[in-house]
Amino acid sequence: MKNQKSTRSLKVHSLKKTLQISYIFLIGIMIIPTIYSVIVLQIHTKQYDDIITNVSKANSINQIAKSNIPNTLWEIVCGKKSFETDPPYNMVSEIFKGISDMQLHTKSAENKQKLEVAYRACTTLSRNIEMLEKQIKSGGTVTQNEISLDEIRTITSLFSDIMQDFILSEIESANETNASIKHSSIILTILQIIIILFSLAVSFNGYVTVSKSITRPLSDMKELSTQISQGNLEARTKVPAVEELVPLASNMNQMAEQIDLLIKKNVEEQKNIQKAEMKALQAQITPHFLYNTFDTIIWLAEEEKTEEVVRITKAFSDFLRISLSRGHEWITIGQELDHIKNYLTIQQIRYADILNYEIETDPSLLDFKIIKLVLQPLVENAIYHGIKNKRGRGHIKVAAQYTDATHSFISFSVTDDGAGFTPERLEQVKNELEHASDDTEKLSSVYGVYNVHRKLKLYYGDKTDGLVIQSEHKKGSTISFTIPCVFEEQNV
């Protein structure tokens, strides 16, 4: 009994000693990856913080230089403001401060050089503003002031280009940091494997805990970086429970969000440019229509057809009034149909022997909003490519009606019994509508119809399929489209 106790005591001691040595060894080797992980994560976190801070600061001062300063100086040149009431030097000082802050945070020598160039450009900008102030106070002419302002705009544009280049470089630095994270993750994984080999028998539960708390968040962030590199900027990673990884995961999410925001902003700017082009197109009235209308009025006056002169003049006046619409992009459906009625009235007087028309609509939809001037090109197309190419009198019908009982969508159609399209010509027109894009010179004779199709897709997006054309040779054509019911102007 005594020997058993002695043996047992020896075994317990030996096991205890072995365990002590094992735990000391395990703790020793576990310290290495822990210290490595904390240091690397802190370094990368600071790098990401600096990158995000620099990108945000660059965007801010870029906006000041690109828009705020030129706008303020323009108002000063116009006399709306003065250098005393609203000095632009405060904004210039903010730019200088922003550049100085970014120089402290950026680690790249190339980026520091770009910031030095930006600093010199800002110095030049400040000097030119001072020259403009002296010029204004000395009684410089408007032309001289505008020339000086144009030089300032050139400098701000150059500064903006430098900032954009700097932002791209910072984003590239983020990619390099991300690659470093991947490399660190590989090293850390190797160290974890070594730990597993030494601690599998005594600390399997500890291994599982460490694996879940460290490997999984790193794997999630690696997956996030892969998704971003493949263009999926909507991807986000879960914020892990490990305190050191929270800033890194949050910054990676914020970086993805900032990149996504910049891209969406660029897309929105391009969309606004297209809308501006469409506004310019819809503001134009075909010159030959104006000339022909005036010629018709003169001819009717010479024939002393007073009633028809009054009728066509009133229709033409209302036609122009709705066309301009005080610059509004959206009008009611009732106004759009009145616009078509005025246009058809003018054309019916001109082509009294060949043209009849009717407008059929549900009165309850007249107060809904529609992007203006989408029906007139379709009616014009029906007259010039349908009715005029037909022998004898032709008929045009313009219809507007709900598509279903829910009154969610409205269908518009312009139908004529004119010459119609041959199957080959119809296929050609459909291809031109779908594939013309910006090369409108390749359009044969459907330029106005293409503009309507493009306008519908631009303003209604995926809520409309654009124009649908149906035609039968020598029997007529129908061009239709469907839009949602809206009471307010849409910003799609």
C-alpha positions as CSV (number, residue, x, y, z in Angstrom):
1,M,0.0,0.0,0.0
2,K,2.8,2.3,0.8
3,N,4.6,1.5,-2.4
4,Q,1.5,2.1,-4.4
5,K,1.2,5.5,-2.8
6,S,4.8,6.2,-3.5
7,T,4.4,5.2,-7.1
8,R,1.3,7.1,-7.5
9,S,2.9,10.1,-6.0
10,L,5.8,9.7,-8.4
11,K,3.5,9.4,-11.4
12,V,1.5,12.4,-10.3
13,H,4.6,14.4,-9.9
14,S,6.1,13.2,-13.1
15,L,2.8,14.0,-14.9
16,K,2.6,17.3,-13.2
17,K,6.2,18.1,-14.1
18,T,5.5,17.0,-17.7
19,L,2.4,19.1,-17.8
20,Q,4.3,22.0,-16.4
21,I,7.0,21.7,-19.0
22,S,4.4,21.1,-21.7
23,Y,2.3,24.1,-20.7
24,I,5.4,26.3,-20.3
25,F,6.5,25.2,-23.8
26,L,3.0,25.7,-25.2
27,I,2.7,29.1,-23.6
28,G,6.1,30.0,-24.9
29,I,5.3,29.0,-28.5
30,M,1.8,30.5,-28.3
31,I,3.3,33.9,-27.3
32,I,5.1,34.1,-30.6
33,P,2.0,34.0,-32.9
34,T,0.0,36.1,-30.5
35,I,2.6,38.9,-30.5
36,Y,3.0,38.5,-34.2
37,S,-0.7,38.7,-34.8
38,V,-1.3,41.7,-32.6
39,I,1.7,43.6,-34.0
40,V,0.8,42.9,-37.7
41,L,-2.9,43.6,-37.1
42,Q,-2.1,46.9,-35.4
43,I,0.3,47.9,-38.2
44,H,-2.3,47.0,-40.9
45,T,-5.1,48.7,-38.9
46,K,-3.1,51.9,-38.8
47,Q,-2.3,51.6,-42.5
48,Y,-5.9,51.2,-43.3
49,D,-6.9,54.1,-41.0
50,D,-4.3,56.3,-42.7
51,I,-5.5,55.3,-46.1
52,I,-9.2,55.9,-45.3
53,T,-8.3,59.2,-43.7
54,N,-6.3,60.3,-46.7
55,V,-8.9,59.3,-49.2
56,S,-11.6,61.1,-47.2
57,K,-9.5,64.2,-46.8
58,A,-8.5,64.1,-50.4
59,N,-12.1,63.9,-51.5
60,S,-13.0,66.8,-49.2
61,I,-10.3,69.2,-50.4
62,N,-10.8,68.1,-54.0
63,Q,-14.5,69.2,-53.7
64,I,-13.4,72.6,-52.2
65,A,-10.8,73.2,-55.0
66,K,-12.9,71.9,-57.8
67,S,-16.3,73.5,-57.0
68,N,-16.4,75.7,-53.9
69,I,-13.5,78.1,-54.8
70,P,-14.4,78.6,-58.5
71,N,-18.1,79.2,-57.5
72,T,-17.2,81.7,-54.8
73,L,-14.8,83.6,-57.1
74,W,-17.4,83.6,-59.9
75,E,-19.9,85.2,-57.5
76,I,-17.3,87.7,-56.5
77,V,-16.5,88.5,-60.1
78,C,-20.3,88.9,-60.7
79,G,-20.6,91.2,-57.8
80,K,-22.8,89.0,-55.6
81,K,-20.0,88.6,-53.0
82,S,-16.8,90.3,-52.1
83,F,-13.4,89.3,-50.8
84,E,-14.3,91.0,-47.5
85,T,-17.6,89.3,-46.9
86,D,-16.7,85.8,-48.1
87,P,-12.9,85.5,-48.5
88,P,-11.8,82.4,-50.5
89,Y,-8.6,82.3,-48.6
90,N,-10.2,80.4,-45.8
91,M,-10.9,77.5,-48.2
92,V,-7.3,77.7,-49.5
93,S,-6.1,77.5,-45.9
94,E,-8.3,74.4,-45.4
95,I,-6.7,72.8,-48.5
96,F,-3.2,73.6,-47.2
97,K,-4.1,72.0,-43.8
98,G,-5.6,69.0,-45.5
99,I,-2.4,68.5,-47.6
100,S,-0.2,68.8,-44.5
101,D,-2.4,66.2,-42.6
102,M,-2.2,63.8,-45.5
103,Q,1.6,64.2,-45.7
104,L,1.8,63.1,-42.1
105,H,-0.3,60.0,-42.7
106,T,0.9,58.7,-46.1
107,K,3.8,56.3,-46.1
108,S,4.5,56.2,-49.8
109,A,7.3,58.3,-51.2
110,E,5.5,58.6,-54.5
111,N,2.3,59.9,-52.7
112,K,4.4,62.3,-50.7
113,Q,5.8,63.7,-54.0
114,K,2.2,64.0,-55.4
115,L,1.2,65.9,-52.3
116,E,4.2,68.2,-52.8
117,V,3.0,68.9,-56.3
118,A,-0.5,69.5,-55.0
119,Y,1.0,71.9,-52.4
120,R,2.8,73.9,-55.1
121,A,-0.4,73.9,-57.2
122,C,-2.3,75.3,-54.2
123,T,0.4,77.9,-53.7
124,T,-0.1,79.0,-57.3
125,L,-3.9,79.0,-56.8
126,S,-3.5,81.2,-53.7
127,R,-1.2,83.6,-55.7
128,N,-3.7,83.8,-58.6
129,I,-6.5,84.6,-56.2
130,E,-4.5,87.4,-54.7
131,M,-3.8,88.7,-58.2
132,L,-7.6,88.5,-59.0
133,E,-8.4,90.4,-55.8
134,K,-5.9,93.2,-56.7
135,Q,-7.2,93.3,-60.2
136,I,-10.8,93.7,-59.0
137,K,-9.9,96.3,-56.5
138,S,-7.9,98.2,-59.1
139,G,-10.9,98.4,-61.4
140,G,-10.1,95.6,-63.8
141,T,-12.5,95.0,-66.7
142,V,-15.0,92.1,-66.7
143,T,-13.0,90.4,-69.5
144,Q,-9.8,90.7,-67.5
145,N,-11.5,89.3,-64.4
146,E,-13.0,86.4,-66.4
147,I,-9.6,85.6,-67.9
148,S,-8.0,85.5,-64.5
149,L,-10.9,83.3,-63.2
150,D,-10.4,80.9,-66.1
151,E,-6.7,80.6,-65.1
152,I,-7.8,79.8,-61.6
153,R,-10.2,77.2,-62.9
154,T,-7.4,75.6,-64.9
155,I,-5.3,75.4,-61.7
156,T,-8.2,73.9,-59.7
157,S,-8.7,71.4,-62.5
158,L,-5.0,70.5,-62.4
159,F,-5.2,70.2,-58.6
160,S,-8.3,68.0,-58.9
161,D,-6.4,65.7,-61.3
162,I,-3.6,65.4,-58.8
163,M,-6.0,64.6,-56.0
164,Q,-7.7,61.9,-58.1
165,D,-4.3,60.4,-58.9
166,F,-3.4,60.5,-55.2
167,I,-6.7,58.7,-54.3
168,L,-6.0,56.0,-56.8
169,S,-2.5,55.6,-55.4
170,E,-3.9,55.3,-51.9
171,I,-6.3,52.7,-53.0
172,E,-3.4,50.8,-54.6
173,S,-1.6,51.1,-51.2
174,A,-4.7,49.5,-49.7
175,N,-4.4,46.6,-52.1
176,E,-0.7,46.2,-51.1
177,T,-1.7,46.2,-47.5
178,N,-4.3,43.6,-48.2
179,A,-1.6,41.4,-49.9
180,S,0.5,41.8,-46.8
181,I,-2.5,40.7,-44.7
182,K,-2.8,37.6,-46.8
183,H,1.0,36.9,-46.4
184,S,0.7,37.4,-42.6
185,S,-2.3,35.1,-42.5
186,I,-0.2,32.4,-44.2
187,I,2.6,32.8,-41.7
188,L,0.1,32.8,-38.8
189,T,-1.5,29.7,-40.1
190,I,1.8,27.9,-40.2
191,L,2.5,28.9,-36.7
192,Q,-0.9,27.6,-35.7
193,I,-0.2,24.3,-37.3
194,I,3.0,24.0,-35.3
195,I,1.1,24.7,-32.2
196,I,-1.5,22.1,-33.1
197,L,1.2,19.4,-33.5
198,F,2.6,20.1,-30.0
199,S,-0.7,20.7,-28.2
200,L,-3.2,18.3,-30.0
201,A,-3.1,15.8,-27.1
202,V,-3.5,18.3,-24.3
203,S,-5.2,21.4,-25.6
204,F,-7.6,20.4,-28.5
205,N,-10.3,22.6,-27.0
206,G,-7.9,25.5,-26.9
207,Y,-6.9,24.9,-30.5
208,V,-10.6,25.0,-31.6
209,T,-11.2,28.2,-29.7
210,V,-8.1,29.9,-31.2
211,S,-9.0,28.6,-34.6
212,K,-12.5,30.0,-34.4
213,S,-11.6,33.3,-32.9
214,I,-8.7,34.1,-35.3
215,T,-8.7,31.9,-38.4
216,R,-12.4,32.4,-39.2
217,P,-12.3,36.3,-39.1
218,L,-9.1,36.3,-41.2
219,S,-10.7,33.9,-43.7
220,D,-13.8,36.1,-43.8
221,M,-11.7,39.2,-44.5
222,K,-9.7,37.3,-47.1
223,E,-13.0,36.3,-48.7
224,L,-14.1,40.0,-48.6
225,S,-10.9,41.1,-50.3
226,T,-11.4,38.4,-53.0
227,Q,-15.0,39.6,-53.5
228,I,-13.8,43.2,-53.8
229,S,-11.1,42.3,-56.3
230,Q,-13.7,40.5,-58.4
231,G,-15.9,43.6,-58.5
232,N,-18.5,42.8,-55.8
233,L,-18.4,46.1,-53.9
234,E,-21.6,45.2,-52.0
235,A,-19.8,42.4,-50.1
236,R,-19.2,43.0,-46.4
237,T,-17.5,41.0,-43.6
238,K,-19.0,40.3,-40.2
239,V,-17.3,42.2,-37.4
240,P,-15.4,39.5,-35.4
241,A,-15.5,39.1,-31.6
242,V,-11.7,39.6,-31.5
243,E,-11.0,43.1,-30.3
244,E,-7.8,43.6,-32.5
245,L,-9.7,42.5,-35.6
246,V,-12.7,44.9,-35.2
247,P,-10.9,48.0,-36.6
248,L,-9.4,46.0,-39.4
249,A,-12.8,44.5,-40.4
250,S,-14.6,47.8,-40.0
251,N,-12.0,49.6,-42.1
252,M,-12.2,47.0,-44.8
253,N,-16.0,47.4,-44.9
254,Q,-15.6,51.1,-44.9
255,M,-13.1,50.9,-47.7
256,A,-15.5,48.8,-49.8
257,E,-18.3,51.2,-49.1
258,Q,-16.2,54.2,-50.0
259,I,-15.1,52.6,-53.3
260,D,-18.7,51.6,-54.1
261,L,-19.8,55.2,-53.3
262,L,-17.2,56.7,-55.6
263,I,-18.2,54.4,-58.5
264,K,-21.9,55.0,-58.0
265,K,-21.2,58.7,-57.8
266,N,-19.4,58.5,-61.1
267,V,-22.2,56.5,-62.7
268,E,-24.8,59.1,-61.4
269,E,-22.7,61.9,-62.9
270,Q,-22.7,60.1,-66.3
271,K,-26.4,59.6,-66.0
272,N,-26.9,63.3,-65.2
273,I,-24.9,64.1,-68.3
274,Q,-27.2,61.9,-70.4
275,K,-30.2,63.6,-68.9
276,A,-28.8,67.0,-69.8
277,E,-28.3,65.9,-73.3
278,M,-31.9,64.7,-73.4
279,K,-33.1,68.1,-72.1
280,A,-31.2,69.8,-74.9
281,L,-32.8,67.4,-77.4
282,Q,-36.3,67.9,-76.1
283,A,-35.8,71.7,-76.2
284,Q,-35.2,71.6,-79.9
285,I,-38.1,72.0,-82.4
286,T,-37.6,70.6,-85.9
287,P,-36.8,73.7,-88.0
288,H,-38.7,72.4,-91.1
289,F,-41.9,72.1,-89.0
290,L,-41.6,75.7,-87.9
291,Y,-41.0,76.9,-91.4
292,N,-43.9,74.8,-92.8
293,T,-46.2,76.1,-90.1
294,F,-45.4,79.7,-90.8
295,D,-45.7,79.1,-94.5
296,T,-49.2,77.6,-93.9
297,I,-50.3,80.6,-91.8
298,I,-49.1,83.0,-94.5
299,W,-50.9,81.0,-97.2
300,L,-54.1,80.8,-95.2
301,A,-53.9,84.6,-94.5
302,E,-53.4,85.3,-98.2
303,E,-56.5,83.1,-99.0
304,E,-58.4,85.1,-96.3
305,K,-59.2,82.0,-94.4
306,T,-59.5,83.8,-91.1
307,E,-61.0,81.0,-89.0
308,E,-58.3,78.6,-90.0
309,V,-55.6,81.2,-89.4
310,V,-56.9,81.7,-85.9
311,R,-57.2,78.0,-85.3
312,I,-53.7,77.1,-86.5
313,T,-52.1,80.1,-84.7
314,K,-53.7,79.1,-81.4
315,A,-52.7,75.5,-81.9
316,F,-49.1,76.6,-82.7
317,S,-49.0,78.9,-79.7
318,D,-50.2,76.2,-77.3
319,F,-47.8,73.7,-79.0
320,L,-44.8,76.0,-78.2
321,R,-46.0,76.7,-74.7
322,I,-46.2,73.1,-73.7
323,S,-42.9,72.3,-75.6
324,L,-41.1,74.9,-73.4
325,S,-43.1,74.2,-70.1
326,R,-41.0,76.7,-68.3
327,G,-38.0,74.3,-68.4
328,H,-39.9,71.5,-66.5
329,E,-39.0,68.0,-67.5
330,W,-42.3,66.5,-66.4
331,I,-45.8,67.5,-67.3
332,T,-49.2,65.9,-66.8
333,I,-50.5,63.4,-69.3
334,G,-53.3,65.8,-70.1
335,Q,-50.8,68.4,-71.1
336,E,-48.9,65.8,-73.2
337,L,-52.1,64.8,-75.0
338,D,-53.0,68.5,-75.5
339,H,-49.6,69.0,-77.1
340,I,-50.3,66.1,-79.5
341,K,-53.7,67.5,-80.3
342,N,-52.2,70.9,-81.1
343,Y,-49.6,69.2,-83.3
344,L,-52.2,67.1,-85.1
345,T,-54.4,70.2,-85.6
346,I,-51.6,72.0,-87.3
347,Q,-50.7,69.0,-89.5
348,Q,-54.4,68.4,-90.3
349,I,-54.8,71.9,-91.6
350,R,-51.6,71.4,-93.7
351,Y,-52.7,68.0,-95.0
352,A,-56.4,68.4,-94.9
353,D,-56.9,66.0,-97.9
354,I,-54.9,63.1,-96.4
355,L,-55.1,63.2,-92.6
356,N,-57.7,62.3,-90.0
357,Y,-57.0,61.7,-86.3
358,E,-58.5,60.7,-83.0
359,I,-57.3,60.8,-79.4
360,E,-58.7,58.2,-77.1
361,T,-57.9,58.3,-73.3
362,D,-59.3,57.5,-69.9
363,P,-60.0,60.9,-68.2
364,S,-58.9,59.5,-64.8
365,L,-55.3,59.3,-65.9
366,L,-54.9,62.8,-67.1
367,D,-53.4,64.1,-63.9
368,F,-50.5,61.6,-63.7
369,K,-47.0,62.9,-64.6
370,I,-45.0,61.9,-67.7
371,I,-41.7,62.9,-69.1
372,K,-42.6,65.5,-71.7
373,L,-42.4,65.3,-75.5
374,V,-42.4,61.5,-75.9
375,L,-45.6,61.2,-78.1
376,Q,-44.9,64.0,-80.6
377,P,-42.0,62.3,-82.4
378,L,-44.1,59.1,-82.7
379,V,-47.0,61.0,-84.2
380,E,-44.6,62.8,-86.6
381,N,-43.1,59.4,-87.6
382,A,-46.6,58.1,-88.3
383,I,-47.3,61.1,-90.6
384,Y,-44.1,61.3,-92.5
385,H,-43.3,57.6,-92.8
386,G,-46.8,56.2,-92.8
387,I,-49.6,58.5,-94.0
388,K,-47.6,60.5,-96.6
389,N,-46.4,57.3,-98.2
390,K,-50.0,56.0,-98.6
391,R,-52.4,56.8,-101.4
392,G,-55.6,58.5,-100.2
393,R,-56.7,59.6,-96.7
394,G,-54.9,58.3,-93.7
395,H,-56.0,57.9,-90.1
396,I,-53.9,58.3,-86.9
397,K,-55.1,57.2,-83.5
398,V,-53.4,58.2,-80.2
399,A,-54.6,56.1,-77.2
400,A,-53.7,56.1,-73.5
401,Q,-55.2,53.6,-71.1
402,Y,-54.5,51.6,-67.9
403,T,-52.8,48.2,-68.5
404,D,-54.7,46.4,-65.7
405,A,-57.3,46.8,-63.0
406,T,-54.7,47.9,-60.4
407,H,-54.1,51.1,-62.3
408,S,-50.3,50.8,-61.7
409,F,-49.2,51.2,-65.3
410,I,-50.3,53.2,-68.3
411,S,-50.0,52.1,-71.9
412,F,-49.6,54.7,-74.7
413,S,-50.0,53.8,-78.4
414,V,-49.8,55.7,-81.7
415,T,-51.5,53.8,-84.6
416,D,-51.7,54.7,-88.3
417,D,-53.1,53.0,-91.3
418,G,-50.2,54.1,-93.5
419,A,-47.7,52.3,-95.6
420,G,-46.3,50.3,-92.8
421,F,-42.9,48.5,-92.7
422,T,-41.7,45.6,-94.7
423,P,-40.5,42.7,-92.5
424,E,-36.9,43.5,-93.4
425,R,-37.3,47.2,-92.6
426,L,-39.1,46.4,-89.3
427,E,-36.3,44.2,-88.2
428,Q,-33.8,46.9,-89.2
429,V,-35.6,49.6,-87.1
430,K,-35.8,47.3,-84.1
431,N,-32.1,46.6,-84.3
432,E,-31.3,50.4,-84.6
433,L,-33.4,51.1,-81.5
434,E,-31.6,48.5,-79.4
435,H,-28.0,48.9,-80.6
436,A,-27.5,52.4,-81.9
437,S,-26.1,53.6,-78.5
438,D,-24.2,56.9,-79.0
439,D,-23.5,56.4,-82.7
440,T,-26.7,58.0,-83.8
441,E,-25.2,58.9,-87.2
442,K,-25.9,55.3,-88.2
443,L,-29.7,55.7,-87.7
444,S,-31.4,55.7,-91.0
445,S,-34.7,57.6,-90.5
446,V,-35.8,56.8,-86.9
447,Y,-33.7,59.4,-85.1
448,G,-36.8,60.9,-83.3
449,V,-38.1,57.5,-82.4
450,Y,-34.7,56.4,-81.1
451,N,-34.6,59.6,-78.9
452,V,-38.0,58.7,-77.4
453,H,-36.8,55.1,-76.7
454,R,-33.6,56.3,-75.1
455,K,-35.5,58.9,-73.1
456,L,-37.9,56.3,-71.7
457,K,-35.1,54.0,-70.7
458,L,-33.1,56.8,-69.1
459,Y,-35.9,58.3,-67.0
460,Y,-37.9,55.2,-66.2
461,G,-35.1,52.6,-66.0
462,D,-36.3,49.0,-65.6
463,K,-39.8,50.2,-65.1
464,T,-40.4,50.3,-68.8
465,D,-39.4,48.2,-71.8
466,G,-39.1,51.3,-74.1
467,L,-40.8,51.3,-77.5
468,V,-42.6,48.3,-78.9
469,I,-43.2,48.5,-82.7
470,Q,-45.7,46.4,-84.6
471,S,-46.3,46.9,-88.3
472,E,-47.7,45.2,-91.4
473,H,-46.6,46.3,-94.8
474,K,-49.3,48.4,-96.6
475,K,-51.6,48.1,-93.6
476,G,-50.1,50.4,-91.0
477,S,-48.1,50.5,-87.8
478,T,-48.5,50.8,-84.1
479,I,-45.8,52.1,-81.7
480,S,-46.5,51.7,-78.0
481,F,-44.8,51.9,-74.6
482,T,-45.8,51.4,-71.0
483,I,-44.8,53.6,-68.0
484,P,-45.7,53.5,-64.3
485,C,-48.4,55.8,-62.8
486,V,-46.8,58.6,-60.9
487,F,-48.1,61.9,-59.5
488,E,-44.7,63.5,-58.8
489,E,-41.6,64.1,-60.9
490,Q,-39.4,61.0,-60.7
491,N,-35.6,60.9,-60.0
492,V,-34.7,57.5,-61.4
